[in-house]
Amino acid sequence: MGRLKITRRSRIHPFLMVCNHKHILPTRYSIALGAEFKGKISLSDPTKRKASKAIVRQVFQRRYYAGKNKWFFQKLKF
């Protein structure tokens, strides 16, 4: 694969969703992201939502290229 194709395939496409914390099942996996997103994420206003999505993408892109939390970026096996 060429360099351009590798960069396109390794791009991260985040989505933001509001969910009820009582409906989330605990798992053995966790990621500490509190300090990186504190006060920067807003889902109420569409313009802020777009900026929030960009922030999430940048943080996850940095983690992906640094090689942190490799299990988080792998396909699920089921």
HTML snippet that shows the backbone in 3Dmol.js (N, CA, C, O; Angstrom):
<script src="https://3Dmol.org/build/3Dmol-min.js"></script>
<div id="view" style="width:600px;height:400px;position:relative"></div>
<script>
const pdb = `
ATOM      1  N   MET A   1       0.832  -1.180   0.000  1.00  0.00           N
ATOM      2  CA  MET A   1       0.000   0.000   0.000  1.00  0.00           C
ATOM      3  C   MET A   1       0.878   1.245   0.000  1.00  0.00           C
ATOM      4  O   MET A   1       1.948   1.275   0.608  1.00  0.00           O
ATOM      5  N   GLY A   2       0.410   2.247  -0.681  1.00  0.00           N
ATOM      6  CA  GLY A   2       1.145   3.495  -0.723  1.00  0.00           C
ATOM      7  C   GLY A   2       0.934   4.327   0.539  1.00  0.00           C
ATOM      8  O   GLY A   2       0.060   4.026   1.352  1.00  0.00           O
ATOM      9  N   ARG A   3       1.732   5.363   0.693  1.00  0.00           N
ATOM     10  CA  ARG A   3       1.661   6.210   1.878  1.00  0.00           C
ATOM     11  C   ARG A   3       0.302   6.917   1.984  1.00  0.00           C
ATOM     12  O   ARG A   3      -0.242   7.039   3.082  1.00  0.00           O
ATOM     13  N   LEU A   4      -0.244   7.377   0.871  1.00  0.00           N
ATOM     14  CA  LEU A   4      -1.531   8.077   0.881  1.00  0.00           C
ATOM     15  C   LEU A   4      -2.656   7.148   1.315  1.00  0.00           C
ATOM     16  O   LEU A   4      -3.527   7.548   2.088  1.00  0.00           O
ATOM     17  N   LYS A   5      -2.644   5.911   0.824  1.00  0.00           N
ATOM     18  CA  LYS A   5      -3.679   4.954   1.178  1.00  0.00           C
ATOM     19  C   LYS A   5      -3.603   4.579   2.661  1.00  0.00           C
ATOM     20  O   LYS A   5      -4.636   4.398   3.306  1.00  0.00           O
ATOM     21  N   ILE A   6      -2.396   4.463   3.202  1.00  0.00           N
ATOM     22  CA  ILE A   6      -2.232   4.144   4.622  1.00  0.00           C
ATOM     23  C   ILE A   6      -2.756   5.276   5.488  1.00  0.00           C
ATOM     24  O   ILE A   6      -3.420   5.017   6.492  1.00  0.00           O
ATOM     25  N   THR A   7      -2.476   6.531   5.128  1.00  0.00           N
ATOM     26  CA  THR A   7      -2.980   7.663   5.924  1.00  0.00           C
ATOM     27  C   THR A   7      -4.494   7.757   5.857  1.00  0.00           C
ATOM     28  O   THR A   7      -5.131   8.098   6.854  1.00  0.00           O
ATOM     29  N   ARG A   8      -5.079   7.465   4.716  1.00  0.00           N
ATOM     30  CA  ARG A   8      -6.539   7.491   4.605  1.00  0.00           C
ATOM     31  C   ARG A   8      -7.187   6.401   5.442  1.00  0.00           C
ATOM     32  O   ARG A   8      -8.214   6.639   6.078  1.00  0.00           O
ATOM     33  N   ARG A   9      -6.602   5.212   5.451  1.00  0.00           N
ATOM     34  CA  ARG A   9      -7.178   4.096   6.206  1.00  0.00           C
ATOM     35  C   ARG A   9      -6.975   4.232   7.708  1.00  0.00           C
ATOM     36  O   ARG A   9      -7.751   3.679   8.487  1.00  0.00           O
ATOM     37  N   SER A  10      -5.959   4.947   8.118  1.00  0.00           N
ATOM     38  CA  SER A  10      -5.702   5.093   9.552  1.00  0.00           C
ATOM     39  C   SER A  10      -6.360   6.343  10.136  1.00  0.00           C
ATOM     40  O   SER A  10      -6.116   6.681  11.295  1.00  0.00           O
ATOM     41  N   ARG A  11      -7.174   7.021   9.366  1.00  0.00           N
ATOM     42  CA  ARG A  11      -7.925   8.172   9.856  1.00  0.00           C
ATOM     43  C   ARG A  11      -9.016   7.720  10.814  1.00  0.00           C
ATOM     44  O   ARG A  11      -9.599   6.650  10.638  1.00  0.00           O
ATOM     45  N   ILE A  12      -9.287   8.516  11.805  1.00  0.00           N
ATOM     46  CA  ILE A  12     -10.299   8.161  12.796  1.00  0.00           C
ATOM     47  C   ILE A  12     -11.555   8.978  12.534  1.00  0.00           C
ATOM     48  O   ILE A  12     -11.481  10.189  12.324  1.00  0.00           O
ATOM     49  N   HIS A  13     -12.710   8.313  12.547  1.00  0.00           N
ATOM     50  CA  HIS A  13     -13.997   8.964  12.320  1.00  0.00           C
ATOM     51  C   HIS A  13     -14.836   8.838  13.591  1.00  0.00           C
ATOM     52  O   HIS A  13     -15.539   7.843  13.768  1.00  0.00           O
ATOM     53  N   PRO A  14     -14.774   9.830  14.472  1.00  0.00           N
ATOM     54  CA  PRO A  14     -15.510   9.720  15.737  1.00  0.00           C
ATOM     55  C   PRO A  14     -16.980  10.085  15.583  1.00  0.00           C
ATOM     56  O   PRO A  14     -17.374  10.736  14.615  1.00  0.00           O
ATOM     57  N   PHE A  15     -17.784   9.655  16.551  1.00  0.00           N
ATOM     58  CA  PHE A  15     -19.162  10.099  16.638  1.00  0.00           C
ATOM     59  C   PHE A  15     -19.445  10.367  18.108  1.00  0.00           C
ATOM     60  O   PHE A  15     -18.861   9.736  18.989  1.00  0.00           O
ATOM     61  N   LEU A  16     -20.337  11.298  18.363  1.00  0.00           N
ATOM     62  CA  LEU A  16     -20.708  11.657  19.725  1.00  0.00           C
ATOM     63  C   LEU A  16     -22.153  11.267  19.964  1.00  0.00           C
ATOM     64  O   LEU A  16     -23.006  11.456  19.097  1.00  0.00           O
ATOM     65  N   MET A  17     -22.426  10.724  21.134  1.00  0.00           N
ATOM     66  CA  MET A  17     -23.767  10.259  21.434  1.00  0.00           C
ATOM     67  C   MET A  17     -24.054  10.491  22.917  1.00  0.00           C
ATOM     68  O   MET A  17     -23.193  10.266  23.767  1.00  0.00           O
ATOM     69  N   VAL A  18     -25.247  10.934  23.209  1.00  0.00           N
ATOM     70  CA  VAL A  18     -25.678  11.091  24.589  1.00  0.00           C
ATOM     71  C   VAL A  18     -26.330   9.784  25.016  1.00  0.00           C
ATOM     72  O   VAL A  18     -27.207   9.261  24.329  1.00  0.00           O
ATOM     73  N   CYS A  19     -25.889   9.258  26.166  1.00  0.00           N
ATOM     74  CA  CYS A  19     -26.466   8.014  26.643  1.00  0.00           C
ATOM     75  C   CYS A  19     -26.667   8.084  28.152  1.00  0.00           C
ATOM     76  O   CYS A  19     -25.999   8.846  28.851  1.00  0.00           O
ATOM     77  N   ASN A  20     -27.585   7.287  28.626  1.00  0.00           N
ATOM     78  CA  ASN A  20     -27.886   7.213  30.044  1.00  0.00           C
ATOM     79  C   ASN A  20     -26.849   6.313  30.709  1.00  0.00           C
ATOM     80  O   ASN A  20     -26.637   5.182  30.271  1.00  0.00           O
ATOM     81  N   HIS A  21     -26.208   6.805  31.754  1.00  0.00           N
ATOM     82  CA  HIS A  21     -25.157   6.034  32.417  1.00  0.00           C
ATOM     83  C   HIS A  21     -25.692   4.789  33.118  1.00  0.00           C
ATOM     84  O   HIS A  21     -24.931   3.859  33.382  1.00  0.00           O
ATOM     85  N   LYS A  22     -26.974   4.758  33.419  1.00  0.00           N
ATOM     86  CA  LYS A  22     -27.545   3.589  34.076  1.00  0.00           C
ATOM     87  C   LYS A  22     -27.693   2.413  33.110  1.00  0.00           C
ATOM     88  O   LYS A  22     -27.840   1.271  33.546  1.00  0.00           O
ATOM     89  N   HIS A  23     -27.654   2.681  31.806  1.00  0.00           N
ATOM     90  CA  HIS A  23     -27.830   1.627  30.812  1.00  0.00           C
ATOM     91  C   HIS A  23     -26.511   1.059  30.301  1.00  0.00           C
ATOM     92  O   HIS A  23     -26.503   0.137  29.486  1.00  0.00           O
ATOM     93  N   ILE A  24     -25.404   1.605  30.776  1.00  0.00           N
ATOM     94  CA  ILE A  24     -24.102   1.133  30.307  1.00  0.00           C
ATOM     95  C   ILE A  24     -23.646  -0.028  31.182  1.00  0.00           C
ATOM     96  O   ILE A  24     -23.662   0.064  32.409  1.00  0.00           O
ATOM     97  N   LEU A  25     -23.243  -1.106  30.548  1.00  0.00           N
ATOM     98  CA  LEU A  25     -22.744  -2.266  31.278  1.00  0.00           C
ATOM     99  C   LEU A  25     -21.248  -2.100  31.551  1.00  0.00           C
ATOM    100  O   LEU A  25     -20.502  -1.674  30.668  1.00  0.00           O
ATOM    101  N   PRO A  26     -20.813  -2.427  32.741  1.00  0.00           N
ATOM    102  CA  PRO A  26     -19.378  -2.321  33.028  1.00  0.00           C
ATOM    103  C   PRO A  26     -18.593  -3.400  32.283  1.00  0.00           C
ATOM    104  O   PRO A  26     -19.057  -4.532  32.140  1.00  0.00           O
ATOM    105  N   THR A  27     -17.422  -3.043  31.820  1.00  0.00           N
ATOM    106  CA  THR A  27     -16.543  -3.988  31.148  1.00  0.00           C
ATOM    107  C   THR A  27     -15.188  -3.961  31.833  1.00  0.00           C
ATOM    108  O   THR A  27     -14.954  -3.153  32.732  1.00  0.00           O
ATOM    109  N   ARG A  28     -14.319  -4.824  31.417  1.00  0.00           N
ATOM    110  CA  ARG A  28     -12.986  -4.839  32.017  1.00  0.00           C
ATOM    111  C   ARG A  28     -12.064  -3.818  31.372  1.00  0.00           C
ATOM    112  O   ARG A  28     -10.941  -3.627  31.839  1.00  0.00           O
ATOM    113  N   TYR A  29     -12.508  -3.160  30.315  1.00  0.00           N
ATOM    114  CA  TYR A  29     -11.695  -2.170  29.631  1.00  0.00           C
ATOM    115  C   TYR A  29     -12.104  -0.767  30.053  1.00  0.00           C
ATOM    116  O   TYR A  29     -13.289  -0.467  30.195  1.00  0.00           O
ATOM    117  N   SER A  30     -11.118   0.075  30.249  1.00  0.00           N
ATOM    118  CA  SER A  30     -11.417   1.478  30.551  1.00  0.00           C
ATOM    119  C   SER A  30     -10.290   2.347  30.001  1.00  0.00           C
ATOM    120  O   SER A  30      -9.145   1.911  29.880  1.00  0.00           O
ATOM    121  N   ILE A  31     -10.641   3.574  29.675  1.00  0.00           N
ATOM    122  CA  ILE A  31      -9.685   4.539  29.150  1.00  0.00           C
ATOM    123  C   ILE A  31      -9.814   5.795  29.998  1.00  0.00           C
ATOM    124  O   ILE A  31     -10.929   6.254  30.244  1.00  0.00           O
ATOM    125  N   ALA A  32      -8.721   6.351  30.441  1.00  0.00           N
ATOM    126  CA  ALA A  32      -8.740   7.576  31.242  1.00  0.00           C
ATOM    127  C   ALA A  32      -8.626   8.774  30.300  1.00  0.00           C
ATOM    128  O   ALA A  32      -7.563   9.019  29.729  1.00  0.00           O
ATOM    129  N   LEU A  33      -9.712   9.513  30.139  1.00  0.00           N
ATOM    130  CA  LEU A  33      -9.730  10.667  29.236  1.00  0.00           C
ATOM    131  C   LEU A  33     -10.220  11.936  29.920  1.00  0.00           C
ATOM    132  O   LEU A  33     -10.438  12.945  29.250  1.00  0.00           O
ATOM    133  N   GLY A  34     -10.396  11.908  31.221  1.00  0.00           N
ATOM    134  CA  GLY A  34     -11.006  13.015  31.942  1.00  0.00           C
ATOM    135  C   GLY A  34     -10.350  14.367  31.721  1.00  0.00           C
ATOM    136  O   GLY A  34     -11.041  15.341  31.420  1.00  0.00           O
ATOM    137  N   ALA A  35      -9.039  14.449  31.864  1.00  0.00           N
ATOM    138  CA  ALA A  35      -8.350  15.733  31.778  1.00  0.00           C
ATOM    139  C   ALA A  35      -8.321  16.278  30.354  1.00  0.00           C
ATOM    140  O   ALA A  35      -8.307  17.493  30.158  1.00  0.00           O
ATOM    141  N   GLU A  36      -8.312  15.398  29.366  1.00  0.00           N
ATOM    142  CA  GLU A  36      -8.203  15.844  27.975  1.00  0.00           C
ATOM    143  C   GLU A  36      -9.501  16.458  27.449  1.00  0.00           C
ATOM    144  O   GLU A  36      -9.463  17.320  26.571  1.00  0.00           O
ATOM    145  N   PHE A  37     -10.650  16.022  27.977  1.00  0.00           N
ATOM    146  CA  PHE A  37     -11.935  16.493  27.464  1.00  0.00           C
ATOM    147  C   PHE A  37     -12.696  17.402  28.421  1.00  0.00           C
ATOM    148  O   PHE A  37     -13.756  17.916  28.063  1.00  0.00           O
ATOM    149  N   LYS A  38     -12.185  17.609  29.612  1.00  0.00           N
ATOM    150  CA  LYS A  38     -12.918  18.351  30.638  1.00  0.00           C
ATOM    151  C   LYS A  38     -13.219  19.779  30.176  1.00  0.00           C
ATOM    152  O   LYS A  38     -12.308  20.563  29.913  1.00  0.00           O
ATOM    153  N   GLY A  39     -14.506  20.102  30.081  1.00  0.00           N
ATOM    154  CA  GLY A  39     -14.940  21.435  29.708  1.00  0.00           C
ATOM    155  C   GLY A  39     -14.847  21.752  28.224  1.00  0.00           C
ATOM    156  O   GLY A  39     -15.139  22.880  27.829  1.00  0.00           O
ATOM    157  N   LYS A  40     -14.451  20.801  27.389  1.00  0.00           N
ATOM    158  CA  LYS A  40     -14.286  21.059  25.956  1.00  0.00           C
ATOM    159  C   LYS A  40     -15.388  20.451  25.104  1.00  0.00           C
ATOM    160  O   LYS A  40     -15.557  20.841  23.949  1.00  0.00           O
ATOM    161  N   ILE A  41     -16.140  19.504  25.650  1.00  0.00           N
ATOM    162  CA  ILE A  41     -17.153  18.791  24.883  1.00  0.00           C
ATOM    163  C   ILE A  41     -18.532  19.340  25.193  1.00  0.00           C
ATOM    164  O   ILE A  41     -18.907  19.476  26.358  1.00  0.00           O
ATOM    165  N   SER A  42     -19.288  19.657  24.148  1.00  0.00           N
ATOM    166  CA  SER A  42     -20.662  20.134  24.300  1.00  0.00           C
ATOM    167  C   SER A  42     -21.504  19.547  23.178  1.00  0.00           C
ATOM    168  O   SER A  42     -21.141  19.644  22.006  1.00  0.00           O
ATOM    169  N   LEU A  43     -22.629  18.936  23.537  1.00  0.00           N
ATOM    170  CA  LEU A  43     -23.496  18.314  22.543  1.00  0.00           C
ATOM    171  C   LEU A  43     -24.796  19.076  22.322  1.00  0.00           C
ATOM    172  O   LEU A  43     -25.596  18.693  21.468  1.00  0.00           O
ATOM    173  N   SER A  44     -25.018  20.140  23.071  1.00  0.00           N
ATOM    174  CA  SER A  44     -26.303  20.840  22.990  1.00  0.00           C
ATOM    175  C   SER A  44     -26.443  21.684  21.724  1.00  0.00           C
ATOM    176  O   SER A  44     -27.513  21.696  21.115  1.00  0.00           O
ATOM    177  N   ASP A  45     -25.405  22.379  21.320  1.00  0.00           N
ATOM    178  CA  ASP A  45     -25.453  23.275  20.169  1.00  0.00           C
ATOM    179  C   ASP A  45     -24.769  22.600  18.970  1.00  0.00           C
ATOM    180  O   ASP A  45     -23.674  22.060  19.125  1.00  0.00           O
ATOM    181  N   PRO A  46     -25.383  22.619  17.788  1.00  0.00           N
ATOM    182  CA  PRO A  46     -24.781  21.950  16.616  1.00  0.00           C
ATOM    183  C   PRO A  46     -23.389  22.475  16.241  1.00  0.00           C
ATOM    184  O   PRO A  46     -22.544  21.693  15.805  1.00  0.00           O
ATOM    185  N   THR A  47     -23.135  23.766  16.398  1.00  0.00           N
ATOM    186  CA  THR A  47     -21.807  24.289  16.062  1.00  0.00           C
ATOM    187  C   THR A  47     -20.769  23.825  17.083  1.00  0.00           C
ATOM    188  O   THR A  47     -19.629  23.528  16.726  1.00  0.00           O
ATOM    189  N   LYS A  48     -21.166  23.766  18.345  1.00  0.00           N
ATOM    190  CA  LYS A  48     -20.252  23.272  19.373  1.00  0.00           C
ATOM    191  C   LYS A  48     -20.036  21.776  19.224  1.00  0.00           C
ATOM    192  O   LYS A  48     -18.962  21.264  19.538  1.00  0.00           O
ATOM    193  N   ARG A  49     -21.064  21.067  18.740  1.00  0.00           N
ATOM    194  CA  ARG A  49     -20.949  19.632  18.533  1.00  0.00           C
ATOM    195  C   ARG A  49     -19.888  19.335  17.465  1.00  0.00           C
ATOM    196  O   ARG A  49     -19.122  18.380  17.592  1.00  0.00           O
ATOM    197  N   LYS A  50     -19.854  20.151  16.429  1.00  0.00           N
ATOM    198  CA  LYS A  50     -18.865  19.957  15.371  1.00  0.00           C
ATOM    199  C   LYS A  50     -17.449  20.203  15.895  1.00  0.00           C
ATOM    200  O   LYS A  50     -16.523  19.465  15.560  1.00  0.00           O
ATOM    201  N   ALA A  51     -17.287  21.228  16.705  1.00  0.00           N
ATOM    202  CA  ALA A  51     -15.979  21.513  17.304  1.00  0.00           C
ATOM    203  C   ALA A  51     -15.579  20.417  18.280  1.00  0.00           C
ATOM    204  O   ALA A  51     -14.409  20.045  18.355  1.00  0.00           O
ATOM    205  N   SER A  52     -16.553  19.898  19.032  1.00  0.00           N
ATOM    206  CA  SER A  52     -16.281  18.814  19.981  1.00  0.00           C
ATOM    207  C   SER A  52     -15.826  17.560  19.257  1.00  0.00           C
ATOM    208  O   SER A  52     -14.926  16.857  19.717  1.00  0.00           O
ATOM    209  N   LYS A  53     -16.450  17.288  18.129  1.00  0.00           N
ATOM    210  CA  LYS A  53     -16.079  16.123  17.325  1.00  0.00           C
ATOM    211  C   LYS A  53     -14.639  16.248  16.834  1.00  0.00           C
ATOM    212  O   LYS A  53     -13.903  15.262  16.795  1.00  0.00           O
ATOM    213  N   ALA A  54     -14.243  17.459  16.461  1.00  0.00           N
ATOM    214  CA  ALA A  54     -12.871  17.693  16.005  1.00  0.00           C
ATOM    215  C   ALA A  54     -11.878  17.482  17.138  1.00  0.00           C
ATOM    216  O   ALA A  54     -10.795  16.940  16.915  1.00  0.00           O
ATOM    217  N   ILE A  55     -12.230  17.901  18.350  1.00  0.00           N
ATOM    218  CA  ILE A  55     -11.356  17.715  19.507  1.00  0.00           C
ATOM    219  C   ILE A  55     -11.184  16.233  19.808  1.00  0.00           C
ATOM    220  O   ILE A  55     -10.070  15.768  20.050  1.00  0.00           O
ATOM    221  N   VAL A  56     -12.291  15.492  19.794  1.00  0.00           N
ATOM    222  CA  VAL A  56     -12.242  14.052  20.055  1.00  0.00           C
ATOM    223  C   VAL A  56     -11.380  13.365  19.002  1.00  0.00           C
ATOM    224  O   VAL A  56     -10.580  12.488  19.328  1.00  0.00           O
ATOM    225  N   ARG A  57     -11.538  13.755  17.765  1.00  0.00           N
ATOM    226  CA  ARG A  57     -10.754  13.154  16.689  1.00  0.00           C
ATOM    227  C   ARG A  57      -9.262  13.402  16.877  1.00  0.00           C
ATOM    228  O   ARG A  57      -8.453  12.493  16.695  1.00  0.00           O
ATOM    229  N   GLN A  58      -8.893  14.638  17.243  1.00  0.00           N
ATOM    230  CA  GLN A  58      -7.482  14.960  17.447  1.00  0.00           C
ATOM    231  C   GLN A  58      -6.868  14.140  18.572  1.00  0.00           C
ATOM    232  O   GLN A  58      -5.755  13.631  18.442  1.00  0.00           O
ATOM    233  N   VAL A  59      -7.600  14.013  19.682  1.00  0.00           N
ATOM    234  CA  VAL A  59      -7.073  13.268  20.829  1.00  0.00           C
ATOM    235  C   VAL A  59      -6.894  11.795  20.479  1.00  0.00           C
ATOM    236  O   VAL A  59      -5.849  11.210  20.763  1.00  0.00           O
ATOM    237  N   PHE A  60      -7.908  11.197  19.863  1.00  0.00           N
ATOM    238  CA  PHE A  60      -7.804   9.786  19.501  1.00  0.00           C
ATOM    239  C   PHE A  60      -6.761   9.556  18.408  1.00  0.00           C
ATOM    240  O   PHE A  60      -6.098   8.518  18.404  1.00  0.00           O
ATOM    241  N   GLN A  61      -6.604  10.497  17.490  1.00  0.00           N
ATOM    242  CA  GLN A  61      -5.595  10.380  16.441  1.00  0.00           C
ATOM    243  C   GLN A  61      -4.201  10.373  17.069  1.00  0.00           C
ATOM    244  O   GLN A  61      -3.350   9.570  16.686  1.00  0.00           O
ATOM    245  N   ARG A  62      -3.965  11.281  18.048  1.00  0.00           N
ATOM    246  CA  ARG A  62      -2.674  11.313  18.723  1.00  0.00           C
ATOM    247  C   ARG A  62      -2.398   9.998  19.441  1.00  0.00           C
ATOM    248  O   ARG A  62      -1.284   9.478  19.390  1.00  0.00           O
ATOM    249  N   ARG A  63      -3.423   9.460  20.114  1.00  0.00           N
ATOM    250  CA  ARG A  63      -3.248   8.192  20.836  1.00  0.00           C
ATOM    251  C   ARG A  63      -2.987   7.040  19.855  1.00  0.00           C
ATOM    252  O   ARG A  63      -2.188   6.149  20.145  1.00  0.00           O
ATOM    253  N   TYR A  64      -3.642   7.057  18.727  1.00  0.00           N
ATOM    254  CA  TYR A  64      -3.464   5.995  17.731  1.00  0.00           C
ATOM    255  C   TYR A  64      -2.043   6.006  17.180  1.00  0.00           C
ATOM    256  O   TYR A  64      -1.404   4.958  17.089  1.00  0.00           O
ATOM    257  N   TYR A  65      -1.545   7.189  16.811  1.00  0.00           N
ATOM    258  CA  TYR A  65      -0.206   7.286  16.247  1.00  0.00           C
ATOM    259  C   TYR A  65       0.877   7.036  17.292  1.00  0.00           C
ATOM    260  O   TYR A  65       1.967   6.579  16.949  1.00  0.00           O
ATOM    261  N   ALA A  66       0.590   7.330  18.570  1.00  0.00           N
ATOM    262  CA  ALA A  66       1.564   7.088  19.635  1.00  0.00           C
ATOM    263  C   ALA A  66       1.637   5.608  20.008  1.00  0.00           C
ATOM    264  O   ALA A  66       2.618   5.168  20.608  1.00  0.00           O
ATOM    265  N   GLY A  67       0.609   4.842  19.658  1.00  0.00           N
ATOM    266  CA  GLY A  67       0.596   3.420  19.963  1.00  0.00           C
ATOM    267  C   GLY A  67       0.012   3.099  21.325  1.00  0.00           C
ATOM    268  O   GLY A  67       0.179   1.984  21.819  1.00  0.00           O
ATOM    269  N   LYS A  68      -0.675   4.063  21.947  1.00  0.00           N
ATOM    270  CA  LYS A  68      -1.297   3.825  23.248  1.00  0.00           C
ATOM    271  C   LYS A  68      -2.639   3.128  23.052  1.00  0.00           C
ATOM    272  O   LYS A  68      -3.333   3.376  22.066  1.00  0.00           O
ATOM    273  N   ASN A  69      -3.001   2.263  23.983  1.00  0.00           N
ATOM    274  CA  ASN A  69      -4.292   1.567  23.979  1.00  0.00           C
ATOM    275  C   ASN A  69      -4.564   0.894  22.633  1.00  0.00           C
ATOM    276  O   ASN A  69      -5.573   1.182  21.989  1.00  0.00           O
ATOM    277  N   LYS A  70      -3.683   0.012  22.211  1.00  0.00           N
ATOM    278  CA  LYS A  70      -3.850  -0.647  20.911  1.00  0.00           C
ATOM    279  C   LYS A  70      -5.139  -1.456  20.828  1.00  0.00           C
ATOM    280  O   LYS A  70      -5.729  -1.577  19.754  1.00  0.00           O
ATOM    281  N   TRP A  71      -5.576  -2.008  21.953  1.00  0.00           N
ATOM    282  CA  TRP A  71      -6.798  -2.810  21.963  1.00  0.00           C
ATOM    283  C   TRP A  71      -8.019  -1.969  21.603  1.00  0.00           C
ATOM    284  O   TRP A  71      -8.996  -2.493  21.069  1.00  0.00           O
ATOM    285  N   PHE A  72      -7.970  -0.668  21.892  1.00  0.00           N
ATOM    286  CA  PHE A  72      -9.108   0.216  21.652  1.00  0.00           C
ATOM    287  C   PHE A  72      -9.351   0.429  20.158  1.00  0.00           C
ATOM    288  O   PHE A  72     -10.489   0.657  19.747  1.00  0.00           O
ATOM    289  N   PHE A  73      -8.314   0.361  19.354  1.00  0.00           N
ATOM    290  CA  PHE A  73      -8.420   0.654  17.933  1.00  0.00           C
ATOM    291  C   PHE A  73      -8.504  -0.598  17.067  1.00  0.00           C
ATOM    292  O   PHE A  73      -8.435  -0.492  15.843  1.00  0.00           O
ATOM    293  N   GLN A  74      -8.651  -1.771  17.657  1.00  0.00           N
ATOM    294  CA  GLN A  74      -8.771  -2.999  16.892  1.00  0.00           C
ATOM    295  C   GLN A  74     -10.231  -3.343  16.641  1.00  0.00           C
ATOM    296  O   GLN A  74     -11.117  -2.919  17.383  1.00  0.00           O
ATOM    297  N   LYS A  75     -10.473  -4.115  15.588  1.00  0.00           N
ATOM    298  CA  LYS A  75     -11.836  -4.553  15.285  1.00  0.00           C
ATOM    299  C   LYS A  75     -12.308  -5.529  16.345  1.00  0.00           C
ATOM    300  O   LYS A  75     -11.515  -6.289  16.901  1.00  0.00           O
ATOM    301  N   LEU A  76     -13.609  -5.504  16.621  1.00  0.00           N
ATOM    302  CA  LEU A  76     -14.174  -6.434  17.577  1.00  0.00           C
ATOM    303  C   LEU A  76     -14.282  -7.823  16.946  1.00  0.00           C
ATOM    304  O   LEU A  76     -14.594  -7.952  15.762  1.00  0.00           O
ATOM    305  N   LYS A  77     -14.023  -8.851  17.741  1.00  0.00           N
ATOM    306  CA  LYS A  77     -14.023 -10.214  17.228  1.00  0.00           C
ATOM    307  C   LYS A  77     -15.292 -10.942  17.666  1.00  0.00           C
ATOM    308  O   LYS A  77     -15.294 -11.648  18.674  1.00  0.00           O
ATOM    309  N   PHE A  78     -16.356 -10.766  16.910  1.00  0.00           N
ATOM    310  CA  PHE A  78     -17.573 -11.546  17.121  1.00  0.00           C
ATOM    311  C   PHE A  78     -18.445 -11.495  15.908  1.00  0.00           C
ATOM    312  O   PHE A  78     -19.520 -12.094  15.894  1.00  0.00           O
TER     313      PHE A  78
END
`;
const viewer = $3Dmol.createViewer("view");
viewer.addModel(pdb, "pdb");
viewer.setStyle({}, {cartoon: {color: "spectrum"}});
viewer.zoomTo();
viewer.render();
</script>
